[in-house]
Amino acid sequence: MAKFLKESEMTPAVTAWLRVQGLVVRREFALPWGICDLVGASLDRERVKKRLELRQREAVGPISRVGVLLSLPDVETNEKASVQEVVAKFGGLLSKEEIAAELGVLTRKRFVRTDGGGLFQRVNGWIPLHKRLVAVELKLERVDDALCQARKNKEVTWESYVGLPLRVAKRVLGGGKRLEFDAAGVGILGISGRGIECLMDARDTGADSNGAVTMHCIERFWRDTSQAVKH
């Protein structure tokens, strides 16, 4: 059994495990609460095509802009929102000037439609864009730290895992800590020189994810996937 000296030595095996499931993988992925070691995503090909048909070829942008976009009524509802109504939804987190600037960018990128009188709608038909999103935290020994981070990652996706050396993972699975993983819906991966053993599947606990953070995360996979669909 391989003895890992650094967490990074486990990265290739987990990357391969994610890729064989058809996921595009990003390493050292920045999230609002810290760095996730590995994130894998697969986007819905038909929804990507729909977005390209709407000529929304650029990524939405920073999480503040994603939040503004998600705060708008969809064009199909025939409802509209003013800048002031969007400001009220953010409760002071963004100023009127900041929101107006974000709406200007979203309009230029064709994500938003305006009637010219100060009212806005979201041009959609493809949200959510992804089929799957998987987050993996790697640790050699610090199981409590890994579980804490993986719980936070559930705000992005219910498919949140902790990857541990196989001997450590089996120890966790056979001990009292298993109950904490199960309650959180966090999966356990055992990593060895032979590859990955999924010892406990991640589980959807029904908790609400943060829609803006999830969408911002997916947007960072947009360029590669959209290029692949176009070709």
TAPE-V170075 format. One record per residue. N is the residue number from 1. D_LAST is the distance of its C-alpha to the last C-alpha in Angstrom with 2 decimals. Layout:
# TAPE-V170075
((N;D_LAST) (N;D_LAST))
This chain:
# TAPE-V170075
((1;42.56) (2;40.71) (3;42.40) (4;40.04) (5;41.55) (6;38.79) (7;36.34) (8;33.51) (9;34.33) (10;33.14) (11;29.70) (12;27.94) (13;29.17) (14;28.10) (15;24.65) (16;24.28) (17;25.74) (18;23.21) (19;20.18) (20;21.51) (21;21.40) (22;17.64) (23;18.20) (24;16.74) (25;20.00) (26;21.68) (27;25.17) (28;28.10) (29;26.69) (30;28.92) (31;30.31) (32;33.21) (33;35.74) (34;34.61) (35;32.08) (36;30.45) (37;29.94) (38;26.67) (39;24.35) (40;21.57) (41;19.26) (42;16.87) (43;15.34) (44;15.47) (45;12.14) (46;13.99) (47;15.58) (48;12.50) (49;11.38) (50;15.03) (51;15.11) (52;12.28) (53;14.26) (54;17.23) (55;15.70) (56;16.54) (57;13.89) (58;16.41) (59;18.04) (60;21.37) (61;23.46) (62;26.70) (63;28.41) (64;30.95) (65;28.34) (66;26.79) (67;30.36) (68;31.03) (69;27.98) (70;29.08) (71;32.62) (72;31.86) (73;32.34) (74;29.36) (75;29.18) (76;29.67) (77;33.05) (78;34.44) (79;35.93) (80;35.71) (81;36.78) (82;38.56) (83;38.23) (84;41.57) (85;40.48) (86;37.52) (87;39.98) (88;42.26) (89;39.57) (90;39.07) (91;42.82) (92;43.14) (93;40.31) (94;38.67) (95;40.75) (96;40.48) (97;39.27) (98;36.52) (99;35.29) (100;35.46) (101;33.39) (102;30.67) (103;30.69) (104;30.31) (105;27.15) (106;25.71) (107;26.61) (108;24.95) (109;21.68) (110;22.10) (111;22.83) (112;26.42) (113;28.29) (114;31.82) (115;34.55) (116;36.00) (117;39.09) (118;38.04) (119;36.45) (120;32.92) (121;30.52) (122;27.31) (123;24.31) (124;22.79) (125;21.72) (126;19.49) (127;22.05) (128;22.14) (129;18.49) (130;18.99) (131;20.09) (132;21.89) (133;23.20) (134;25.51) (135;27.89) (136;30.01) (137;33.11) (138;34.57) (139;38.31) (140;40.78) (141;43.79) (142;43.81) (143;43.06) (144;44.40) (145;42.21) (146;39.09) (147;39.99) (148;40.68) (149;37.27) (150;35.52) (151;37.49) (152;36.21) (153;32.61) (154;33.27) (155;33.00) (156;29.25) (157;28.71) (158;31.13) (159;29.44) (160;31.42) (161;32.72) (162;35.16) (163;34.68) (164;38.00) (165;39.41) (166;40.18) (167;43.95) (168;43.75) (169;41.42) (170;43.86) (171;46.73) (172;45.12) (173;44.41) (174;48.05) (175;49.59) (176;50.21) (177;47.08) (178;45.09) (179;46.47) (180;45.01) (181;41.52) (182;41.89) (183;43.22) (184;40.33) (185;37.72) (186;36.45) (187;35.27) (188;36.57) (189;34.76) (190;36.97) (191;35.61) (192;37.15) (193;36.51) (194;35.37) (195;32.62) (196;32.54) (197;34.85) (198;34.18) (199;37.84) (200;37.40) (201;34.46) (202;33.66) (203;34.96) (204;34.33) (205;37.69) (206;37.00) (207;37.27) (208;35.27) (209;32.46) (210;32.07) (211;29.35) (212;28.80) (213;28.61) (214;26.23) (215;23.84) (216;24.18) (217;23.41) (218;20.18) (219;19.14) (220;19.20) (221;16.26) (222;14.27) (223;12.46) (224;10.93) (225;10.02) (226;8.69) (227;6.34) (228;5.25) (229;5.37) (230;3.79) (231;0.00))
